[in-house]
């Protein structure tokens, strides 16, 4: 049929139940060049066999697609070509928005998934929206996807009076496959029709089932091509200008500072199956700022990785999550064996006394390299190595300047291998990490571990040929070494608390030069059917520690849960989908104390108009708290009750609302609640504005203040554990503007204001161990002077008084950045970045939103501007 009427061209260049066993997709070798312009005018798009017969996953599972789709596949010596003709009876209703790469905002789109290894578990996907936005990523673990991988390929779309077309050229250098005479790959296609909320696949995964890549039909016909041992180079140059407001007497910082920089990323094909990625002096300046956080606890805050070298291909190093599709966790703060933000983090060494300091933001990465791919015998492998240089800080005290080492030269290494057995019915893998430090300043040996080694084994096995039931799990062991002073500090840290006076299963070993531990987690999951079942058991021994290259909040934990429910996947008279879940769970430490337990129930419904609502309730009976006193005696947790509610509107509309609220209460004076909303407005096809305000109230009956030695405090082992009643109010928001001028040029704005006020009163001390009883200090026992409290705990009795700083706080923060991104050549990008931050912690009471907001706006801002250019070469 001849296409007539209007036409819109948008071109981009850039750096799926059913099983598919009865479907074969034929690829045809090109006899003429193809211009990737979105116009399917070449003869190959008329001669090649058309792939059609798409089926719905949404909204009516298994029904024929409401609009016809025709896809054809071609190839030459260097690339795979895709031509997709998507007819539409209402072409003026096609939703074609402009977005940044890898951002899909409920618009019409076309996807292709390719399992080029034909291992039925992994692959790549490539997509185009009707507005021309490029989408790509990797598939792994059969069901999961990761969009952090950015390939270099071409794609264009065209809209006209019959619908729209998509044309792709995917170089073989962007795929991974074994060299053969004739190739058989897995392939699948997806088409979304936004106005109908319709998802169509050539082969889809039923809503009550699992397995995606394993269902791909076979792609045949590709012959006489060679996997390319390509080399890609991506050098960068950067100019950074910082305009800040240091103290006039600060000898290290100027109001205006300028810093140029250079670096290089290289990707090379070592073989048809292995790829080497290297980086020298990597730069990560274009990434979004970390959010501001007020952390009143004793554990570290987790921040997501945002640096391209580490996030690209991160799924290669995924550990402990193979085989099963669900890994529920109830109060299970399981360890992450590889947390890449440890590499290049802020220096950890202690600082000498100073008036002013010049401290590096992070340890400079001299170089890093990783190799990933597939070896014979269905082995997936990956290894990463990085070296950070020695970092020193400059300090000034009373006009005298000195330098002090803050971070030694450090090597970081991680190795990952995983083998799939019996057509992926079973799998087994290993992961190990090694951290080794070279100390020039012996003082630092007391500040950080000397070496750290972690080894883990993971795997899975399906229990039936239908792959309905699966059990999966992992085991790990850790060993860290260091001086006795360092090991004492590590044993006493918040991850371990070996010094607890009433713990009979741990104690501080002052002569230890190493700390060892083990951990594990085992999951039993039902993968298919409307009935849901999941259970797990996990443990982390008191000495387990992997924070040199991983992330762990707490050791000394045993956790288990059993849960299940039912999901309604076929639309009813008034709903599209619904689910009901429930579980029981418990935690204990290795001393036999039950530290948490409870029951939880959840119910969710998506209505016919795509409005969504979910609510959950939980009850926690009285348990033991091993951490409230931060290394002191046990206390008790009173019973608690929780209610959570979520609500969202149809995400296809120009105005989308998502809300959440919760209440948790465990005593008349201790409860927390929060309300948050996310409002997204799409006034034009290329503009999206969202605002996510959150208001939280946290009333703590026993909020930690400090511990003070006192031989008279015999009931609490010679220390007084002091708490206060805290009332905290916090207001924050995430505000974003995405403005896409065309698929190659976009502007992103992000701003996060934060106001957090905490007021302490009714100071008290723990009355006796293993209780929730406190002795409140009366007015004549407390003297407040010059921002400090002096406490006389027993009046005229012999106990000595002690003092502490006023713990009240009033934090006012504003962080934001603007990123203008222009992809001027495939894989080559120019960035202009502006980052601004404001911080004010002057305390005033009572809390006033307007006064705090005025103070924040009156605070002088630090501004950082950066111009960065990257250029992609294929050698």
N, C-alpha and C positions, 0 to 999 in steps of 0.2 A: 504494500500500500504506500502510495506517495505521501510524504509528509508536507503539510501546507500550513500557512498561517505564520504567527509570530515565532521567533526563535530567540533564545537567550543562551549565550555561550559563556561558560565559566571553566577555565583551565587551571590546573594545579600541577606543579612539579615539586617533588619533595625528596629532601635528603631522607539444626540445624536441627509421633513415634515411628516411627517407622525406622527400620534398618535399611541401609543402602545396599545390601548384598545383591538385590535384583536390579540395580541401576548402574549403568556404565556410562561415563562421560568420555566422549571422544575428542582429543585434541588434533588439530590439523596443522601441518607445516606450512608456513607462509611461502608464497611464490612471488610476492611483491611487498614493498615496504608499507608500513602502516603509520599514518600520521595520527598521533594521539591527540585528537582535537574534540572528541565527543561526538563527532559525526560518523556514523557507521556507513561510510560511502565505499570503502574498499570491497573488492569482490569477495574476500574471505568471509565477510560478515553476511554474505548471502549464500555461500557455498558450504560452509562448515555446518555440521549437524547442530540443530538448535536443541537446547536443554529447556524443557518446560515442565508443566505438571506440578507446580509449587502447591504446597498444602499449608493450611493455617495452623499456627500454634496458638495465636491470639486473634480474635476473641473466641472463635469456635474451633476447638482443637480437632484436627483431622478433616475439616471441610476444605473444599477447593478454594484457592485464592480468588478473591472477587475481581481482580484485574490480571490480565495475562502478562507473563514475563517470558522473554526468550533470551537465553545466554549462549554464547559461542566462545570456544577456546581455541587459540592458535599459538604457535611458537616459532621461533627461529633459533639460530645457534646461541643467541645471547639472552633471550627473554621470553617470558610467558605473556600472552596478550589475552585480554578479556573484553568482549563486547556484550553489553547488556541492554536490551530493548525492553523498556518497562512501559507498556501501554496503560492509559488511564482514560476512562470515560468522562472525567471531569478535570481536564488538565489545569484549569484555572484554580483548582483547589489543592494542587500539589504544594506541600509545605516545604519551602526552600529558604532556609535561613543561612546566614553567614556566621561562621564560628571559627575560633582558633583550632588548630590541628588537634585531633583526638577529643574534640568536644562535640557531642551530639545532643541537641536540645529538642528531642521529640519531633524530628523532621523525617521526611521521606528519605530513605537511604537504601544502598545496596552493599552487601558484604560478600566476600569470597573467603573461605577458609581452605588452607592447603596443608595437608599432612605429607610433606615431601620426604620425610624419613619412612613413611608408611608404617609407623610403629603403633598406630591407633591410640596414641595417648598425647601427642604433642603436635605442634604445627604453628603456622603463621596465619594471620588474617589481614585482609586489606579491604578497605571500604571507602565509598564516596557518598556524601549526602547530596540531595538534589540541589543544594546551594553551592556545592563544590568543595566542601570541607573534606580534608584527607583524614582517614581513620586507619590505624594499623596497630598491631600488637602480636603477642604470642599466645598460644593455647598450651596448657599443661595439665597434668593430672586428669586428663580426659574431659573434665567438666569446667575447668577454671581458665580465666584469661587475664592477661597483664598488658596494659597499653603503654608501658614505659619504653618499649622498644620502638624506635623510629627508623624505618627503612628509607632508602633513597629510591623512589620510583615515581612514575608519571601517571596522572589521572585527570580526566576531563569529563564534564557532564554537559548535556544540552537539553533544554526544555523546548517543546513545540506543541502544536495543536493535537498531537496524538499521545502525549505523555512526556517521558524523558528518557535519555540514553546515557550510559556511562561507558567509558573506554579506559582501560588500564594497560600499562606496560610495566611488568615486574621483572627486573633483571634477575637472571639466575644467580648472580652474585649475592643477592639478598636472601636467597633460600639456602637451606642446607640439605644435602642428599648424597647418597652413595653413588659412585660411578658405576653405571651399568650400560649394556647395549640398548635395552628397552626398559623404560621406566613405568612403574605402576605407583601412583600416588593416591592419597585420599583427597577428596574435594567436596565442598558443600557450598551452598549459596543461600543468602537470606535477603529478603526485600521487606522493608517496612513501609506501610501506608499510614501516615500519621493521622489524618482526619478520621480514619476508621479504627485507629488504635490496633492496626492489623500487622502481625508478624507472620511472614510466610517463609518457609524453608523448602529446599528440595527434599531434605530429610531432617526431621525434627526429633527432639527428645520429648517424650510425653511429660506432662506436668507432674505426674506421680512416679516418675522414673529418674534415671540418671544415665550418664554416659553420653558424650557428645561427639568427640573426635572418633571414637570407636564405631560410630554409625555412618561415617562418611562413605559415600559411594566411591568407586574406583575411577581414577582418571587414567586413561590409556592413550597410546598413540605417540607419545614423546620418545624419539629415538635419536641416537647419534649426537648427543650433546655432552659437553664435558663440564663438570663442576669447576667453577672458576677459582683459581688460587689468587684472588684479587687482593689488592692493597688499597686502602683508603686512608688518606691523610687529612686531618682537620686542624690546621694551625689556628691560633687565635692571637689577637692583639687587643689590649685593653688600656684605657685611661680612666683612672678613678680620681675624683675630686671630692674632698670632704670639707664641709664648712660646719664647724662645731663651736662650742662656747666653753673652752677650758678656763680654769682659774687663771687669773693674770700671773700668779706666781709659779704656775706649772712649768717646769723647765723642759718638758718633753713634748708637749702638744702645742700646736699653733692653731689659730682660728681657721686658716686655710692650708690644706695639705694636698699634694698632688702625687700620684704614684702610677707610672706606666708599668705594664707587665706583658710578658709573652709566654706562650705555652703551646703544646702540641698533643693531639690525640691521634693514634694510628690504629687501624684495624687491618689485619692481614689474615688471609686464608692459609693456614699451615698445611692443610690437606683438604680433601673434599668434605671431611667431617669435623674438622677442628678450626676454630677461629681464635686469633690472638688479638686482644685489645690492650693497648698501652697508652699511658698518659704521662707526660712530663710537665711538672709545674702546673697541675690542673687549676682551672679557675671556675668558681661556681657563683660568680657575683650576680648573675641575672635571676637567681631564684628568689621566690617570695620569702619575706621575713618570717621568722618563727613568731607564734603568738605570744603575747605577754601572759604570764601565769603567776598567781599568788599561791605559793606552795607552803601550806602550814603543817604538812606532814613530815615524816622522817624518811621518806623514800624519794628516789630520783624521779623527775618528770620525764616522760618519754616524748621525744619529738620525732616526727617522720623524717626520713631521708629525702633530700630534695636535690642532691647533686647528680647530674646526668650520668657520670661515669659509673656510679654505684647503683643507681636505680635501674639503668638499662640492663636487662638480663638478670635481674635480681631473683627471678623464679628459679634459676639454675641452682641457687644455694638454699632454696626452700627445704626445710628439714622437719620431719615428723608429721607431714600432712599429705602423705601419698595414699592412694587407694580409696579411702572413705571420702564422701562428699560433705559430711557434717562433723564438726569437731566442737561440740558444745563445751562450755566451761562455766561453771557456777562457783564463783569465788576462787577460781584457779588462775593464779598469776603465773602461768607457765613461762619458762625461760625462752628467750630467743637466742639461739646458739650463735648467730652472726648478726650483729647490729653494726652496720657499716659506719654509723656516725662516731664510733670510737676512733676511727682512723682520721686523724687531723683535728681531733677535738681540742678544746681549750687546755692549756698546760695545767697539770695537776699538782705541781710542786708548791710547797709552802712559801709564803712571802716574808721577807724580812720586814721589820717595823719601818714604816715610811710615812711621809707626808704626801708624796705623789708617786705614782707608778706608771710605767709604760710597759704593758703586758700584751704579748701577741694574742690576737683573737683566737687563733688555733695553731696547732703544729703544722708547719709547712710540709706538704707531701712532696718529697724529692721526686719520686716516681712511683707508678703503680702499673701492674699488668695483670691480665686475667686471660685464661684459656678456657674455652667451653666448646662442647660439641658432643658427638656420639662416637663410641668405639665399637668394633665388632663384638657381637655377643649381646647386643641390646644394653650396652653400658652408656648411661648419660654421665658425663664428667664435667667438672668445672674446678678451676683453681684460681685463686687471686692472691697476689703478693703486693705489698706496699711498704715503703720506707719513709718515715717522717724524720726530719732533721732535728738536731738539738736546738732547743729554744731557750733564750735567756730574756730576762726582764731587766729594766732599768728602774732604779728606785732612788728617791731623794728624801733625806731626813736631815732636818736642821741645816739645809743648804749644802749638804754633802751628798755626792752621787756615787752610787755603786751599782754593779751588775751582779745578777744572781741567776744561776741556771734553774729553769722551771720545768723543763721536760727533756729527758735524754733522747738520743737517737733511738728509734724504735722500729722494729720489724714486725709486720703483721702478715700472717699467712693463713689461708683457709683452703681446704681441699674437700671436694664433694664428688661422690660417685654413687650411682644408683643403677641397679640391674633389674630389668623386667623379665619375668620368667613365665613360661607357659601361656603365651599370648596375653600377658599382663594380668593373669589370674593371681600371680604372686609378684612381689617385689622386695628387694632388700637393698639397703644403702648404707653408706658410711659418710660421716662428716667429721672433720677435725680442724681445730684452729690452734694457732701457736702465736704467742706474743713474746717477744724477747727484747729486752732493753739493755743498752750499753751506757753505763753510768760513768760520767767523768767527775761529777760532783757526788761524793759519797753521802752527802746530806740527803739526797733524794732517795736513797735506798730505804729510808724510814717513811717516805711519803707514798711509795707505790711498789707494786710487786716487781720482782726481778724478771721472772718468766711465768708464763701461764700456758697450760696445755689442756685442751678439752677434746674428747673423743665421743662420738655418738653413733649408734646403730639404729636404723629405722626400717620399717617394712610393713607389708600388708599381705593378707591372703583372703580371697573370696571363698566362702564356705559352700557355694553351690554354683552350678554351671550357668544359671540365669543371672548371676551377680546381684542377687537380692541382699544377701547378708555378707558383711565384711568385718574383719577384725584387723586393726592397725595399731601400731605403737612404736615407741622408741625407748632406748636406754642410753644414758650418757654418764660420763665420768669426768671429773675435773681435778686438776692438780696445779696449785699456784705455789710459788716459792718466793722467799724473801728473807730479810733479816728478822731476828726475833722481835725487834721493835715494830716492824711492819706487820708481822703476823699477829701480834697482840692487837694492834689497831684494827686489822681486818676481822679478827674474831669478835671484837667489841662493836663493830659497825652495825648499822641498822639492818643489814641483810642477815645477820647471824645472832647477835646479842648473846654471846656465850657467857657473859658476866651475870646473867640473871641469878639472883641469890637463891631462889627456891626452885631452880631447874636442876634435877638430878641426872639429866641425860647429857648435859654439856657443861664444860668449864673451860676457862681460859688457860691455855698452856703457854707459860711465859718463855719456855725454851724452844718452842716450835719454830721450825724454819720452812714449814710447808703446811698447806691446808688442802685436804682431799675430801671429795664427796661424790655421791652418785644421785641420779634422778631418773625418772621414767614416767611414761604415760601410755595407757592402753585404752583403746576405744572399740566399742562394739556397736555397729550401726546398721540399720535397715535402709537400703538404698532405693527401694522401689515400693510402689503401692501407696494407697491412701492412708494406711496405718503407718504412723511414724514411731520409731523407737531408737533411742540412743542412750548409751551408758558409757561411763569412763571411770578409770581409777588411775591416780597419779601420785607421785611422791617426789620430794626434794629433800635429801638428807641435810642435816645441819651444816655440814662442811662443804656443800656444793657451791661453787662460785665460778662464774664465767664472764664477769663484767669487764675483763680486759678487752674482749672482742664481742661479747654478747650483752644481753640485758636481762637482769633478774632483780625483782623487788625484794622477795623474801625467800630464804631457805627454811628448813625445818618445817615441812608441810606435808600432810597426807590429805588427799582430796578424792571424793567419789560422788557420783550422781547416777540416778536412774530416771529416765524421762521418756515420755511418749505422747502420742496424741493422734489426731485425725485431721486430714485436710480434704476439703471439698474443692476439687479442681474443675468440675463441670458447672457452668452457669445454672443458677436456679431462677425462680420467679423474681427475686429481688436482689440477688447478689451474683457476682461473677466468680469470686473465689473466696474461700474462708478457711480458717484453721483454728484448732483448739489444741493447746499443748499444756503439759504439766510435768513437774519433776520434783524429786526430793534430793537433797544434797547435804553434804557434811564435810567439815575440815577438822583435822587434829594435828597436833605436833608429835614429835617422836617421843615425848614424855608421857603421851597418853591423854593429854588434855583436849577436850573438844573445843576448838576455837571458833567454830561457826557451823551452823546448820539451819535448815529451813525447808519450806515448801514454796513452790512458785507455780502460778498458773497464768496462761496467756491466751487471749482470744482476739482474732483479727478478721476483718471483713472488707472486701472490696465490692462496692455496690455497682449496679448496672451503669450508673453515671460516672464511674471511675473514682468516686469519692472513697477514701480509705480511712478506716478507724481501727484502732487497736488499743486494748487495755490489758494491764497485767496487775496481779496482786501477789504479795509475798508475805510470809510470816516467818520470823526468826525467833526461836525460843531462847531462853537464857543460856549463855555459853561463857567460856573463859577467854580473857583477852591477855595475850602474852606480850603485847607491844605498847600498850597505853603508857606504861612507865618508862619506855625507851631504855630497856636494859635492866629495869628494876623488877619487883615482884609481880606476880600475876594479879589481875583484877577480873571483874566480871562484866559481861555485856548484858544489860537488861533486855527483856523481850522487845522486839521491834516489828512494826507493820509498815508495809509499803504499798503505794498505789501509783501506777504509771499510766498515762494516757497519751496516745498519738493521734493526730488527725491530719489529713492532707486532701487537697482538691485535685481535680483532673490536671495532670502535668502538661497536657497539650495546650491548655488555654493561655492567652496572653498574660493573665494574672494567676499566679500559682501560690497557694498558701500551705505551709507545713507548720504544725504546732506540736509542742510537747510540754507536758507538765508532770511533776511527780511530788509526792509527799512521803517522807519517811519519819516515823515517830517511835521513840523507844522509852520516853519518860515525859512527864508533864513539862519539864524544862529542857528537854533535848529533842529537837526535831529539825529537819531540813526540808525545804521545799523550793521549787524552781519552776519558772514558766519561760519558755522560749518559743520563738516563732521565726520562720524564714519566709519572707515574701519576695517572690521573683516577678519582675515586670518586664515584658518583652514588647516595648512600644513599636519597634520596627524589626524587620527581618534580620538586621545586622547588629542590633543593640539589645543587651540584656543587663538589667539592673537588679541586684538582690541585696536585701538587708536582713540580717539575722540577729535581732536583739534577744538578750537573755537577762532575766532578773532572778536572783537567787537570795534566799535568806537561810542562814545556818545558825541555829542556836545550839551551842554545845554546853552541857552541864559540867563537863570535866575536860577542859582544853589544856593541853600541856603548857607549862611555864618553865619548869626546870627541876633539877634534883640537887640537893645540898647536903653535904656530909654533916652528921650530928650524932655523936656517940649516945646521946640521950634518946634518940629515936629507935629504941630497941625493938619495937613491934614491926618496924619496916627495915630491919637489917642495917641500922646505923646511917640511914639517909632519909631525908624528908623529900617526898615526891609532891611537888606543888602544882596545882591546877587552878584554873579560873573559869568562871562562867563567861562564855564569849558569845556575843551577838554580832554576826557578820552580815553585811549587805553588800551585794556585788551586782553591778550593772555593766554589761559589755555588749558589743555588737560586732559582727563581721559584715562589712559593706563592700560590695564588688560591682564594678562596671566593666563589662566586656563589649568593646566596640570593634567590630571587624569590618575594615574598609573593603577588603577583598581577601580571598583565601591565603594570600601571601603577606598581607599587611594588617596588623591588629594592634589594639591598645587595650591593656588590662590595668585597671586601677583597683587597689585593695586598701582598706583602712579598717583598723581595729581599735576603737576606744575602749578603755577599761577603767572603771571606778570601783574600788574595793575598800570597804571600811570595816574595821574590827574593833569592838569595844569590850574590854575585859572588866569584870567585877566579881565580888564575892570570892576572894582568893581562899584556897583551902588546901589541905594536904590529905594524902591517902591515910585513912585511919588504921587499916589492917590489910594484910595481903589476902588475895583470893576473895575480894569483896568489891562492892561498889559503894562503900561507905567512906565519907570524907569528914574531916574536922575543919569547919569554916573558921577563919580568923576573924575576930571581932575588931571593931573600929579602933580600940586602944592598942591593938597588937600591930597595927599598920601605920607607918609613917611615910608619907610621900613627899619627896623633895628633889628638885632639879632633875626631873624625869626618871627618878629611881624610886623603888619601893624598898623600905627596910621593914623586915618582919621579925617580931619577937614572938616565937612560936609558943612559949609557955609562961609569959608574963614574968612573975618574980621567981620562977623556977630556974635551974642552972643552965638550961640550954642557951647557947649563944644565938644572937640574932644573925640574920643573913639578909642580903639585898639582891635585887635583880632590876634590870631595866624595864621601863614601862612597855609592856607588849602590845599596847594599842597601836593600830596602824591605819593609815589612810593613803592608799596607793592610787595614783592617777597616771594613766599611761595612754599614749596614742602612738600607734605604729602604722605605717602604711608605705606602699610603694606604687610606682607607675612603671609599666614595662611596655615600650613600643618595640614591636618585633616586625622586621621586614626580611622575608626570605627572597633575596635578590637573585638567587641562582639555586638550582636543586642542591639541597644539603648545605647551602651557604647562607648565613644569617647575620644581620646587623641588629644589635640591640642598643636602645637608649633607656637607661634605668634611673629613676629618681626614688630614693628612699628617705623617708623622714621619720624621726622618732622624738617623742617628748616624754619626760618622766618627772613626776613631782610626788614626794612622799611626806610633805609637811602635814602633821596631824592637827586636826581641829575637830571639836565636838560641839554640839551634836552633829551628826552627819547631815549634810545638805547637798542634794544633787546639783542644784544650781550653782552653789558656791564652789563645789569641787570641779564642775565643768568649766567655770570661769577661770579657776586657778590653772587648769590644764591648758586652756587656750592661751593664757597669759605666759605660760612657761616657754622659754626660748627653745626653738627646735634645732636639732642636729640634722643637717641635710647632706646626703651623699649622692653624687651624680656619677654615672658610669657610662662610658661609650665602649662597646665591645663589638668586634667583627670576627666571624669565623668564615673560613673558606674551605670548601670540600673539593678534594682531588681524588679521582679514581685512577690509580696507576697500573 
